């Protein structure tokens, strides 16, 4: 039971000391860590259950240290439940951080596109005296740009809708 408690405490400490506000979170690495943690928990579950069963049997047999065994079992169960909860929290946090990162990358991409194309509109299409042949070329370019603007309008609208689901992260 002591070995299991130590293992649980080590995993708990790792999760409680994690700085989710850091800018250098390596989400793929955290995701892999989470998967590894879940695999470790699954592989230790049989050992955990065996310890619990043995402790339960000792209590039923009125072992002289039954109270101590019961205290260990209670602590072990509590720690196990807490680690399960922490692993769920880790999974949720990874999901939210990933969504947050993707959202802001998409938003930044749209913003950069709009800045580039605003400058293009100002620089390329703002002349007062344009010859007819050049005006026809510019008109065709504007029509192509109009399609791109519609596409980015859809992207920005989708980002606005998506923004309602993005959970703010600790700064």
N, C-alpha and C positions, 0 to 999 in steps of 0.2 A: 504494500500500500504506500509505503514511503517513497519508493521509486516512482510510482505513478503520480503521487502528489508533486514530487520535484519536477517531473516532466511537464505536468499541467502548469505549474508555477512559472517555469521557464517560458512556455508559450504565452501565458498571460502577460508576463512582463514585456515580451516582444511587442505585443499588440498595444499595451497601455502606454508604452514609451514612444510609439510611432508618431512622428510629426506630420500630420495631414496638411498642415498649412505650408509646408515647404514647396518651393517652386521646382525642386529637382526630383520630384517623385517619378520613379521609373515604373509606370503602370504595367507594362508587360512583365517586368520582374516581380512586381507585387502580385499580379494575377497568377504567375507561376508559383510563387510562395504560397498563395492561398490554396491552389490545387494540391500542392505538396502537403500542406497542413491538413487538409481534408483527408488525403490518402493516409497520412500518419495516424490521424484520429480513427479512421476506419480500421486500420491494422491494429491499433491498440484497444479497440473496443472490446474484443474478445478477452484480452488480458484484464481490462477494467471490469468486465462482467464476472470474470473468474474470481477476482479479488473481492468483489461485492458478494458473490455467492459464498465464498469461503468465510468471509466475515459474518454473513448471515447465519451460516451453519455454526460458527463459533458462539454466536449469541444464543442460538437455540439450544446449544449444548451446555449453556450456562458456564462458559469459560470464565476462569477467575478474572480475566481482563476484559470482560464483556463490555463494560462501560467505555473503556479506552478504544476497543474495537469499534463500538458503535459511533464514537466520536470521529474516529478515522473514516469510517464509512460515510458518515454525514458530510464531512469535509470533502471527501473524495467525490461524492455525488454533486455537491455544491460547486466544486471546482470544475468538474466535467461539464455541468450545465452551463456554467459561466463561459467556459471555453467554446462550447457549441454556440452560445449567443455571440461571443466575440467573432467567431468565424463567419456568422451570418452578417454581422456588422461590417466586417472586412469585405465580404463579397458585395454588399450594398455600396460601401464607400468606393470600391474600385469601379463599380458600375457608374456611380454618379460622377466620379472624377473623369472617367473616360468620356461620358456624355458631355461633360463640361468642356473638356479639352477639344473634342470634335466640334462642338457648337462654336466655340470661339475661333477655332481655325477656319471654319466655314465663314463666320462673320468677318473675320479679317480678310479673307480672300475676296469676299464681296466688296468690302470697303476699298481694297486696293484696286479692284476692277473699276469701281465707280470713279475713283480719283483719276486713274489713267484715262478713262474715257471722257471724263469731264474736261480734262486738259486737252484731249484730242478735239472735242467739240469746240472749245474756245480757240484753239490754235488753227485748226484746219478749216473750220466751217464759218469763221467769223469775218471773212473779207466782204467789203461792200461792193466792189466792182469785180465780178467774176464773169469771164467769157462764157458764152453759151455752151460750148463743147466741154469746158471744164465743169460747168454747173451741172451738166447731165451726169458726168462721172461722180461728182460730189453727191448728187441726188441718189444715185444708185448706191453709193457708199452709205448714205444716211438711211436708206431703206434696209440695208443689211444690218446697220447698227441698231435700227429700231427693233429688229427681231431679237438681237442680243439683249437689248434693254428689256424687252418683254420677258425673256428668259431669266434675267437677273431680278426682275420684279417678282417673278414667281419664287425665285430662291429666297429673296429677302422676306417675302410674305410667309414662306415656309419657316424661315428662321424666327420670325415674330411669333408664330404659333408655337414653335418648338421652345421658345424662350420661357414660356409659362411652365414648362416641365423641368427646366434646368434648375438644379438646386445650387444656391450660392455656396461656394466653398470658403473655408476659413482663410482669411488673408493674413 
